[in-house]
Amino acid sequence: MKNQKKHFDATSKNNNRPYIVRNAAGEEFLLPNYSESFRALMDDKEIIIDMLNSILNLEPEKSIKDVKYEFEKPIDVFMPENDPIRLDAWAETKDNRFINIEVQNWPHAFLFDRMQLYNAYLTLRSKYDFNKSKFFETLSQKERKRRMYELPESISIWLCNFPILKSKDYFKDSWAVYSENDIRAGAALPIFPKNKYIIIDLPKFVQLRKSIHSREDFWLRLLSKGPVEMSCPEDSLCTRAVNRLRVSNIDPKILKNLEVSMSETKHIMEVIKADAYLQGEAEGRKAGMEKGLKQGAKQAKAKYAARDKKIEEFLRSKGVAPELLTAALAIK
C-alpha cells in the first residue's frame, strides 16, 4: 500500500478496560474486536463497503457499490428456551447479496456447529428479504413461482481473535459445499457457490503479515490491534476509520455499553464454563479410575506376593529342589 505516512507506535492495553489500547503518545483508541467497538468503527457506509470489498477480494465488476446494513440483526426463528439470536453485523447489497459478519473473541465448544447454525439463519433471512426485494416483486407471477426455491448469494464472515486455522501459512480460508467425487478426482469446485464462509484467523494474520501491503492488510490490522503499531495510509477513508476509534471521539454511551457488555457476555461464558466443568469432571473421573486401578494393582501384587511366599515355604518344607521351586513360582 502506497503513501504510508502516519505511524502509530507502541501499544499498551488498559487492564481494567481491555477494549482500549494506547499508543506511545498516550492517545487512546478502541479495539474494534468487541461488538460495541466494532459497531463504532463500522457504522459508516463507505467504511463497511471498502472493508467488505477488501476482505472478499472482489473484482471491480463484482465489487459492492451500495449497501444497507444494521447491527445486532434479530433473527425471528424459534429456538429452545426462547433464546433470541442476533447477528453482529448484517449487510445487504443493492444486487441482493447478503453478508453476515461475526466478531469472535473466545473459542468454545461446538464453535463450528455455531457457524453452521448462524449460516442457516443467514440463509433463511436472506431468502425472506430476497422475496421482499424490489427485484423480486417486479417479476411476473410466473417468474416468481419459477424462482420459489431460488436462494440469493450469502456470505458468512467470521473474524476470530484466537487461533482457528490449522495451516501455518494462511490466515484466511473459504469454506463451501464440495463433492467428494470431485475432491477424489482432484477437480473440486463448490457445488453451491452462492453460499460460503470466510474464516479469518486474526492472530495468524498478525504473525504472518508484519507490515501493510494491501487494503485488506489495513483493515485486518485495524481489527486485530487497533490503530497502533501500524502505518496509516494517507487516505481520507482510512483516517476516518482511525478517528472513529479514537476514545476522545466516542459517544460516552458506547463506552458505557462496552463496560456493561464486558460483564454480560452471558451466553458465551455459559458455554465456556459448562465445557470447562464437564472437561474437568471427565478428567477427574479418568484420574480417579487410573488411581483406583493403580491402587488395585498394588493391593493385588501384595496379596499374590504373600501367597507366593507361603507356597514357597510349603514347597521348601517338602524338599522341592531350588531350580524346580524357581520354575514353579515363575508360572503365572
Protein Blocks (a to p, Z undefined) as FASTA:
>chain_A
ZZifbdcehidddfklmmbccdfkopacddfkbfklmmmmmmcfklmmmmmmmmnopafk
lpcfbdcddehiacddddehhiacddfbacddfkopacdddddfbdcehklmmmmmmmmm
mmmmmmmmmmmpmklmmpcfklmmmmmmpccddddddddfbdfbfbfkbcbdcdddddfk
lmmnopaccfblmbccddddfklmmmmmmbdfbfklmmmmmmmnopehiacdddfklmmm
mmmmmmklpcfklmmmmmmmmmmmmmlmmmmmmmmmmmmmmmmmmmmmmmmmmmmmmmmm
mmmmmmmmmmmmmmmmnopafklmmmmmmpZZ
